[in-house]
Amino acid sequence: MSNGVIAEIRLFLIIFIAAFTALFIAFNAPSFMAQVSYALDDKDTRGAHLLPLVDMEDSIYIPKIGVMAPIVIEESEDKEVLLKSLDKGVLLFPGSVEPGNVGSTVILGHSSGAIWSGGYKSVFSLINKLEKGDLVKVYFNNEEFVYRVSKLNILSVEKLDEVVGDSNGTNTLFLSSCWPIGTPWSRIVATAILVD
């Protein structure tokens, strides 16, 4: 190969990598900004500006990561319908038990989305910041349920069903999203046990 051909290939690769990086950042900017903002926030006042949505019938409130979102109930298990429902908030996964009941309550949310998509496209972008002992409040059917995070896992898509299906006879809440941000490769799952 001549030097001219090598130079053209090198230039093409540089342009391709730069364009891919720019598009990846554009499609995931809210999630990345949330990560940076979280790192710079004072941990003692994080989420203090948020008030629980007690007037919203079904909602979730996670003070540590500043999440307040409506819980969407969807009967259909059609993937397209479920994805569209996630635009309106977090999703109580069809077939899981309602909050406060014995069994597995599974709530899904997006971890990333394009900066222009708005809504709840990055509602769970900080789920990786949850730690053992953090509180999650769920308002459902005019009742408040308080859960305490017990662990955080990153799982393959195939393993997700095994984990979220096993509540061991407790009232267990599983919060899940795609991970790492901007990819569908794995799932991050925060497991929390009902305490009140």
N, C-alpha and C positions, 0 to 999 in steps of 0.2 A: 504494500500500500504506500502511496505517495504521502508526503507531508501534508499536501493540500486536503486529501481525503481524511486523514487523521484529524486535521484541524477542524474540518466540517463536522465530523462525528463528535468531537469534543464540544464544539459550539452547540450542536443539537442537544447533547446530553445536559449541558449547563442550562440551556433554555427550558428543556423539559423538566428538570428538577426544580428550577425556580418557579415555573408555572404550576407544577404540582403542589409545591410548598405553599404558594400564594393561595391557591384554591382550597387547600386543606385548612389553612388558617381562616380564610373567609367563611367557610362552612362551619367552623367550630369556634369562632371568635368569642361568642358569649360564654362558652364553657371555659376557655382559656382565661378570659378576663375574670371570671368568677374565681378560678384557682388563684390568680395573682392577687385579687382583692382580698380573698380569704387570708392569704399569707401576710398581707399588710395590715389587716384589721387588728384592733386591740381585742384579745380573746375574752376579756371581761365584759365587753359591751357588745360582742357579736350577737346579732339577732335581737338586741334589746329594742330596736325601733319597730319590731313586728309585734303585733298583738294577735292572740289566737282568734280564729274566725268562728267564734261561738255562734254568730248569727247565720253562718252558712250551715246548711243542714249536714252535708257530708264533706269533710275537709281533713287535711293533714297539716300539722304544724311541727316543724323540727327546728327548735330555737338555735342550736349550735351552728347550723349551716344556713339559717335564714330562709327556710322553705315554708311557704304557706301556699297551699294549692287545693282546689276542689278535687274530691274523689268522684270519678266518673264510673257509673255502673253500666256495664254492657253485657247483655245476655249472649250475643253472638260470639262464636269462637273463630270467625273468619278473620284472617290476618289483616286484610285491608281495612275492615271495619274497626278492628282493635287499634291499628295505627292511626286512623282518623280520630278515634276517641281520645288518643293521647294528646291531640292538639288542644283539648279542652281542660286538661289537668293531668292528674295521675289516675291510673286505672286499677280498679279492684278486679283482679283477674277472674274471668268466668270460671266457676267451679270451686273457687276458694271460699272459705267460710267468712261470714261477716265479722267485722271487728268486734271483740269482746266475747266471742264464742270459742269453745274448745276446738282446736284444730289449726290448720294453716290458713292465715290470711295473707294473700299475696298482692302487693301493690307495686305496679310497674310505672316507671317514668323515664322520659328521655334524659340522656346525659349530654347531648349536644344537638346543635342545629344551626342553620345559617343565620347570620346576623339579621337578615331581613325577614326571617320567618316568624319572629315574635312568639307570643304565647308561652307555652310551657316546654319548648324544645330543649331547654337545658335545666329543667327543674331539679334533676338529680345529678347535676354535674359535680357537686361537692360531696356526694355520698361516700367517697373514699376518705373523707375527713372524720367520719363517725368512728367513735371508739367505745369500748366496753364501758357501760354506765351512762352513756348519753341518753337523753329522753326523747321520745317521739310521742306526740299527742295526736290522737285520732278522734275526730268528732263525727259520730255516726248515729243516725236515727235519734237525734237530740240527746245523745249521751256522750260523755268524754271518757276515752280510754287512754290510759297512760302506759306506755311500753318503755322498757329499758333495754338498750342495745347490749347483746351478749357477745356478739362476734361479727366479724366482717370477713367475707371470703370472696375470692375471685375464682370462678368456675368455668369450665367449658360449657357450651350450650347444652351438650348431652347430659352433663351431670346436674344441671339446674333442676330438672324434674325430680330427681332423687332427693335432693336437699330440701326443696320447698314442700315436698309432700310429706315430710317427716316432722311432725310437731311433738311426737312422744307424749301425746295426751295432754299437752299444755295449750294455752292460748298464745300462739306464736305468730308474730308479724314478720313477714319477709319483704323487704324493700329491694327492688332489683332494677338494674339498668344495664345497657350495653357498656362494655369496657374493653380496652382503654377508650377514652373519649374519641369520638369520630370513627369508631370501628365496630363491626358486628362480631368480632372474633370470640369474645368471652362475655361473661356476665359478672357484675359485682353484686353481691348480696349482703345486705345488713340484716342480721337476725336479731329480733327483739322479743322479749317476753313480757306479757301483761303483768303490771304491778299494781294497778289501781283502776 
